[in-house]
Structure formats: structure tokens, C-alpha cells
Amino acid sequence: MPIKIHLDMLLVQRKVKSKDLAQAIGITEQNLSLLKQGKVKGFRLSTLEAICLYLDCQPGDLLQLVPAEPDTVDDGE
């Protein structure tokens, strides 16, 4: 089940530039960009905490579990 990251949406809502967030939480703009695009396999809870504190949000505002499509099973009938 993939997890969708809504960081880009929160940045727009809070009128925060990626550059400013990256600098404030101590990661590179490139790594923040990868996170925004969902191209990371994981990230530290301390990074999640820093993002939430800076953007005044909860982890659930940033992350969404997207259920996988149920497999179509051909039972031969």
C-alpha cells in the first residue's frame, strides 16, 4: 500500500517556500524535493517532527495511506 505525501499542498496553504522549509529543518532542497515527490522509501521521524512543527500541522496532514486495488481473482467460473 503506497503512502501519499501532501507536503506540496501544505507548503502552498501555508505560503512557505521549499527553500525556507529545507533551511529551517536542516535538509537539502534536493532531499526535500524528493520527499515532496514521494520518491523516498522512508525518512526520519525527527524530520517529520521538524516539518510538523514548522508548518504547524499533524503527521496525518502530511501522510495518507492509499489502499491498494483489490486483486481480481479468476476462480474459473
C-alpha positions in Angstrom: 0.0 0.0 0.0 1.6 3.3 -1.0 1.7 6.3 1.2 1.0 9.7 -0.5 2.8 12.7 0.8 0.9 16.0 0.8 3.8 18.3 1.6 3.5 20.4 -1.6 -0.2 21.1 -0.7 0.7 22.2 2.8 3.5 24.4 1.6 1.0 26.2 -0.7 -1.6 26.5 2.0 1.0 27.9 4.5 2.6 30.1 1.8 6.0 28.6 2.6 8.8 28.2 0.1 10.5 24.8 -0.2 13.8 26.6 0.2 12.8 28.2 3.5 11.4 24.9 4.9 14.6 23.0 3.9 16.8 25.5 5.6 14.6 25.6 8.7 14.6 21.8 9.2 18.2 21.2 8.2 17.9 19.2 5.0 18.9 19.9 1.4 16.4 21.4 -1.1 17.1 18.3 -3.2 16.1 15.9 -0.5 13.0 18.0 0.3 12.1 17.9 -3.4 12.4 14.1 -3.4 10.2 13.9 -0.3 7.6 16.2 -1.9 7.5 13.9 -5.0 7.1 10.8 -2.9 10.4 9.4 -4.3 11.8 8.3 -0.9 11.5 5.0 0.8 11.5 6.5 4.2 12.6 9.4 6.3 13.5 10.1 9.9 10.8 10.8 12.5 12.9 13.8 13.6 12.4 15.2 10.0 8.7 14.6 10.2 8.6 16.3 13.6 10.5 19.3 12.3 8.2 19.6 9.3 5.1 19.4 11.5 6.5 22.0 14.0 7.5 24.4 11.2 4.2 24.1 9.3 2.0 23.8 12.4 0.4 20.6 11.3 0.0 17.0 12.3 1.6 13.9 10.6 -1.8 12.9 9.3 -1.9 16.2 7.4 1.2 15.2 5.5 0.8 11.5 5.0 -2.1 9.5 3.6 -2.3 5.7 3.2 -3.7 4.8 -0.2 -5.2 1.3 -0.2 -4.2 -0.9 -3.0 -6.7 -2.0 -5.5 -8.1 -5.5 -4.7 -6.7 -8.1 -6.9 -9.1 -9.5 -9.4 -9.3 -13.2 -8.8 -10.4 -15.5 -11.6 -11.9 -18.5 -9.9 -12.6 -20.3 -13.2 -16.4 -19.7 -13.3 
